[in-house]
Amino acid sequence: MWIGEATTPDMVRSAADLYDESVSAEAVDRFLADPTHHLLVARDGDATVGFVSGVETTHPDKGTEMFLYELAVEEAHRGRGVGSALVRALGDLARARGCYGMWVLTDDDNAAALATYRAAGSGDPEPTVMLTWTFRD
């Protein structure tokens, strides 16, 4: 298995079957143009079998940390360490880019996600409340 950063529109689109919605050419271009947005893909031969996306966030009094935005692994490749390897690779990238840490949100009943993040070295979950705003119809 190979894991690397998607640096071209074709590499980003190679994970299209794993995204929640259809890929927008405009969004792909905008994503790739921003050096603080990252998409790592896992490939098994010619097939993309997983991805993790991350966004560097910076605050004036804290510095920069990596937000693990989304993780997906093709169903036939789950349970083989692909997700954990992707998370570790994003963590390595975050350290290389000078981030002081990395964080992710997931549901407290998402056993697969919790196991994956723990296997990749995360700390224990903290009690949180997430509030959202939706700006598109």
C-alpha positions in Angstrom: 0.0 0.0 0.0 1.2 3.5 -0.8 0.1 6.6 1.0 0.9 10.1 -0.3 -0.5 13.6 -0.6 -2.9 14.3 -3.5 -1.3 17.2 -5.4 -3.2 17.1 -8.7 -7.0 17.2 -9.5 -6.7 13.6 -10.8 -5.3 12.4 -7.5 -8.1 14.2 -5.6 -10.8 12.7 -7.9 -9.3 9.2 -7.5 -11.0 9.1 -4.1 -14.4 10.2 -5.5 -16.2 7.0 -4.6 -15.2 7.5 -1.0 -16.5 11.1 -0.6 -19.9 11.8 0.8 -21.0 13.9 -2.2 -20.0 14.4 -5.8 -16.7 16.2 -6.5 -16.8 19.8 -7.7 -14.0 20.9 -10.1 -14.1 24.4 -8.5 -13.8 23.0 -5.0 -10.9 20.7 -6.1 -9.1 23.7 -7.5 -9.7 25.8 -4.5 -8.6 23.0 -2.2 -5.4 22.3 -4.1 -4.5 26.1 -4.2 -4.5 26.4 -0.4 -1.2 25.2 1.1 -2.9 24.6 4.5 -5.4 22.0 3.1 -4.2 18.4 2.8 -5.6 15.2 1.3 -3.6 12.0 1.7 -4.7 9.0 -0.3 -4.0 5.3 0.3 -3.5 3.3 -2.9 -3.5 -0.5 -3.3 -2.0 -0.9 -6.8 -3.9 1.4 -9.1 -7.0 1.7 -6.8 -7.5 4.5 -4.2 -8.8 2.6 -1.1 -8.8 5.4 1.5 -8.2 9.1 2.2 -7.8 11.5 5.1 -8.1 15.2 4.8 -6.7 17.8 7.1 -6.8 21.6 7.5 -4.2 23.6 9.3 -5.8 26.1 11.7 -3.8 28.9 13.2 -4.7 31.1 16.2 -2.7 34.1 17.3 -2.1 32.8 20.8 -1.8 29.1 20.1 0.0 28.6 16.9 -1.0 26.1 14.3 -2.7 22.7 14.7 -4.1 20.1 12.3 -7.8 19.5 12.1 -8.5 16.0 10.8 -11.5 16.8 8.7 -12.5 13.5 7.2 -11.3 9.9 7.0 -12.7 7.2 4.7 -11.6 3.7 3.8 -13.2 1.5 1.1 -15.3 -1.2 2.7 -13.2 -4.1 1.5 -10.0 -2.6 3.0 -11.4 -1.9 6.4 -9.9 -3.7 9.4 -6.5 -3.8 7.7 -4.9 -0.8 9.3 -5.4 1.5 6.3 -7.3 4.1 8.4 -4.8 4.1 11.2 -1.9 4.4 8.7 -3.6 7.4 7.0 -4.1 9.1 10.4 -0.5 8.5 11.4 0.6 9.9 8.0 -1.4 13.1 8.6 0.1 13.4 12.0 3.6 13.0 10.5 2.7 15.7 8.0 1.4 18.0 10.8 4.6 17.6 12.7 6.7 18.3 9.6 4.7 21.5 9.0 5.2 22.7 12.6 1.8 22.0 14.0 1.7 21.6 17.8 -1.1 19.0 17.7 -4.0 17.4 15.8 -7.6 17.0 16.6 -10.8 15.4 15.2 -14.5 15.2 16.1 -16.5 12.0 15.9 -19.6 10.6 17.4 -19.2 8.9 20.8 -20.9 5.8 19.5 -18.7 5.5 16.4 -16.7 2.5 17.6 -14.8 2.0 14.3 -13.6 5.7 14.3 -12.7 5.6 18.0 -10.7 2.4 17.5 -8.9 3.8 14.4 -7.9 7.0 16.1 -6.8 5.2 19.3 -4.7 2.8 17.2 -3.1 5.8 15.5 -2.1 7.2 18.9 -4.8 9.6 20.0 -5.5 10.5 23.6 -8.8 9.7 25.3 -11.9 11.5 24.2 -13.0 14.6 26.1 -16.6 15.5 26.7 -17.6 18.1 24.1 -20.6 19.8 22.6 -20.6 20.6 18.9 -22.9 23.4 17.6 -23.3 23.9 13.8 -24.4 26.5 11.3 -25.5 25.5 7.8 -25.2 28.1 5.1 -26.3 26.3 2.0 -29.7 25.1 1.0 
